[in-house]
Amino acid sequence: MTKIGIILGSTRPGRVGAQVAAWAAETAAKHGHTDVELVDLAEQALPVFDEPRSPLTGSYAYAHTRAWSARIAAFDAYVFVTPEYNRSMPSVLKNAIDYLYREWNDKAAGIVSYGSAAGGARAAEQLRLVAGALHMPVVRTEVNLSLATDFEAFTTFTPAERQAATLQQLLTEVVAWSDALAPLRRA
């Protein structure tokens, strides 16, 4: 059983990401061979990175970091749900990722993005670069949701049917990669 964390990377008031993350979590729970948990960064209360030492050390001074570390370390894989803000991922998501290092290593990831013109693709590309630096392979398939076509009036999530099939493929790849990386995580 692959334990997948669905990480909601927006804390903005009025965000539509909660609908997208719930859809991803529900789909993942039905996918089979998965144990799914939604991780909402709005509930984590992580300040701007404040640890006195590099995350590479794995030595954390603050309780909020130790709690975040334990939460993230418990997963075998991740699906990041990210909006695109100003052609990038939100700073709250980057901050949460930057708190840790080894907890992300050798765990597969998928990306579900949303935004206006590019469906969040630019944020997804930046997230791929960051994940690579953390030895966290991101699967090829990604879901890019358009605020114009996958949301009613830019507020109510109504994904096109093809998006569900793409999400299923993404999850299949995440589970396969997670299984393949399991020996590295145990080492």
Stockholm file with secondary structure:
# STOCKHOLM 1.0

chainA/1-187         MTKIGIILGSTRPGRVGAQVAAWAAETAAKHGHTDVELVDLAEQALPVFDEPRSPLTGSYAYAHTRAWSARIAAFDAYVFVTPEYNRSMPSVLKNAIDYLYREWNDKAAGIVSYGSAAGGARAAEQLRLVAGALHMPVVRTEVNLSLATDFEAFTTFTPAERQAATLQQLLTEVVAWSDALAPLRRA
#=GR chainA/1-187 SS CEEEEEEECCCCTTCSHHHHHHHHHHHHHHHSSEEEEEEEGGGTCCCSCCCSSCGGGCCCCSHHHHHHHHHHHTCSEEEEEEECBTTBCCHHHHHHHHTCSTTTTTCEEEEEEEESTTTTHHHHHHHHHHHHHTTCCBCSCCEEEETTTSEETTTEECCCHHHHHHHHHHHHHHHHHHHHHHHHHHC
#=GC SS_cons         CEEEEEEECCCCTTCSHHHHHHHHHHHHHHHSSEEEEEEEGGGTCCCSCCCSSCGGGCCCCSHHHHHHHHHHHTCSEEEEEEECBTTBCCHHHHHHHHTCSTTTTTCEEEEEEEESTTTTHHHHHHHHHHHHHTTCCBCSCCEEEETTTSEETTTEECCCHHHHHHHHHHHHHHHHHHHHHHHHHHC
//
